[in-house]
Amino acid sequence: MEALLAITIGVLVATSVYLMLARNVLRFIFGLVLISNAANLIIFVSGRLTSGAPPLIAEGAEGPVGDVANALPQALVLTAIVIGFGLFAFALVLMFRAYSTLGTLYSDDMRIAEPRTEDTK
């Protein structure tokens, strides 16, 4: 199972790097979302994958019995999912505002603060 997740993480990272190298801002945002999901998968896998052994402690026991998954990475991933969704929503609104102001989604054409030298002449 870990090998399949490692391959999935590799594909997600490769795809996200490819998307983030594009000059289109929308592709960059999708690449950012993919790389955050790959990071979440890495954190989740670090907590040990166990089937049918939830990280629960029986009533009256001081610790879990047997091999169980670590609950801390799961809590971190849940927090990261919420933060990632907020970042994605903010980036989409920012991109929409930039598109409505500038009329383009290509980063090379968004040069209001730093115009090209040939544009200023």
Beta strands, then each sheet from edge to edge (+ up, - down):
end
